[in-house]
Amino acid sequence: MTGSPPSDRSSAPDLVQTFSALQSLLLTAQGVDDFLTEVAKLAGNVARPAASCGITIRRLGQPLTVASSDQRAEQVDEAQYCAGTGPCLDALTSGAIIDVPDLTVDTRWADFRRHALAQGIRSSVSLPLSIDGSTVGALN
């Protein structure tokens, strides 16, 4: 996800409304793909300013974006997969939260960094998604 902290409370997202929308998705989504895409969009809209967001899983040993809020999220995830390294992949592998506050100074993952900056991304956070203590994906 990309974004920066809000400078004033009035621009903060309405979390009650966001949780309500998430709960509605559980009842109305037309399938898993639809549900995950809407979750990615909701997660991206929680950030201020709004962020690009993707959900990555590992299928047959390979990372795969199963949902995204927009094309930019997909492109940046794909750059990580091609390079074989990046914050999303680190979260998926380690099960740890990977926080990158400023890509202009963070020199990890050179290929990802170059591509992300070219796409206008200056920060990111990758959150592991776990079931029963096992990391099965990452929200980026």
C-alpha positions in Angstrom: 0.0 0.0 0.0 1.2 3.5 -0.6 0.3 6.7 1.1 1.2 9.1 3.9 -0.4 9.8 7.3 -3.3 12.3 7.3 -2.4 15.8 8.4 -5.9 16.4 9.9 -8.5 14.2 11.5 -11.2 15.3 9.1 -9.5 13.5 6.3 -9.3 10.2 8.2 -11.5 7.4 6.9 -14.6 6.4 8.7 -13.5 3.0 10.1 -17.0 2.1 11.3 -18.3 2.6 7.7 -15.3 0.6 6.4 -15.9 -2.3 8.8 -19.6 -2.2 7.9 -18.7 -2.5 4.2 -16.4 -5.4 4.9 -19.1 -7.2 6.8 -21.5 -6.6 3.9 -19.0 -8.1 1.5 -19.1 -11.4 3.5 -22.8 -11.6 2.7 -23.0 -10.1 -0.8 -19.7 -11.0 -2.7 -20.4 -13.2 -5.8 -17.4 -15.4 -5.1 -13.9 -15.4 -3.6 -12.3 -13.4 -6.4 -14.9 -10.6 -6.1 -14.6 -10.7 -2.3 -10.8 -10.3 -2.4 -10.9 -7.6 -5.0 -13.3 -5.6 -2.8 -11.1 -6.2 0.3 -8.1 -4.8 -1.6 -10.1 -1.7 -2.6 -11.4 -1.2 0.9 -7.8 -1.5 2.3 -6.5 1.0 -0.2 -9.2 3.5 0.7 -8.4 3.3 4.4 -5.1 5.0 3.8 -4.8 8.7 3.3 -4.2 9.6 0.6 -5.8 6.5 -0.9 -3.3 3.8 -1.8 -2.8 1.0 -4.3 -3.3 -2.4 -2.7 -2.8 -6.0 -3.7 -3.2 -9.4 -2.2 -0.6 -12.0 -2.9 -0.6 -15.7 -2.2 1.7 -18.5 -3.1 0.3 -21.1 -5.6 2.3 -24.1 -6.7 5.3 -22.5 -5.1 5.0 -19.2 -7.1 3.7 -15.8 -5.9 0.4 -14.7 -7.5 -1.6 -11.5 -7.1 -5.2 -12.8 -6.5 -6.7 -9.3 -6.1 -5.8 -5.7 -6.4 -7.3 -2.3 -6.1 -5.9 -1.1 -9.4 -3.5 -1.8 -12.2 -0.5 -0.1 -10.5 -0.7 -2.6 -7.6 -0.6 -5.5 -10.0 2.3 -4.0 -11.9 4.4 -3.4 -8.8 3.7 -6.9 -7.5 4.6 -8.4 -10.8 8.0 -6.5 -10.7 8.7 -8.2 -7.4 7.8 -11.6 -8.7 10.1 -11.2 -11.8 13.0 -10.0 -9.6 12.3 -12.7 -7.0 12.6 -10.1 -4.2 10.6 -7.3 -2.6 8.7 -6.4 0.6 5.6 -8.4 -0.4 7.7 -11.5 -0.9 9.5 -10.9 2.3 6.2 -10.7 4.2 5.0 -13.8 2.5 8.1 -15.8 3.3 8.9 -14.5 6.8 5.4 -13.9 8.2 6.6 -10.5 9.4 5.2 -7.0 8.7 7.5 -5.3 6.2 7.3 -1.5 6.6 9.0 0.8 4.0 8.4 4.4 5.1 10.5 6.0 2.4 11.7 4.2 -0.8 13.9 7.1 -1.7 16.3 6.2 1.1 15.6 2.5 1.6 18.1 0.5 -0.6 16.7 -3.0 -0.1 15.3 -4.7 -3.1 16.9 -2.6 -5.9 14.7 -3.8 -8.7 11.5 -3.3 -6.8 12.7 0.1 -5.6 13.4 1.3 -9.1 10.1 0.1 -10.5 8.1 1.4 -7.5 9.6 4.8 -7.6 9.0 5.0 -11.4 5.3 4.2 -10.7 5.1 7.0 -8.1 5.2 4.8 -5.1 7.3 6.3 -2.2 6.3 4.0 0.7 4.8 0.6 1.3 3.7 -1.8 3.9 3.2 -5.6 3.5 1.1 -7.4 6.0 1.3 -11.2 6.3 -2.1 -13.0 6.1 -2.0 -16.1 8.4 -4.2 -19.0 9.1 -3.5 -21.2 12.2 0.0 -19.7 12.5 0.9 -20.3 8.9 1.4 -17.4 6.5 -0.7 -18.0 3.4 -0.6 -14.5 1.8 0.3 -10.9 2.1 -1.8 -7.7 1.9 0.4 -5.1 0.2 
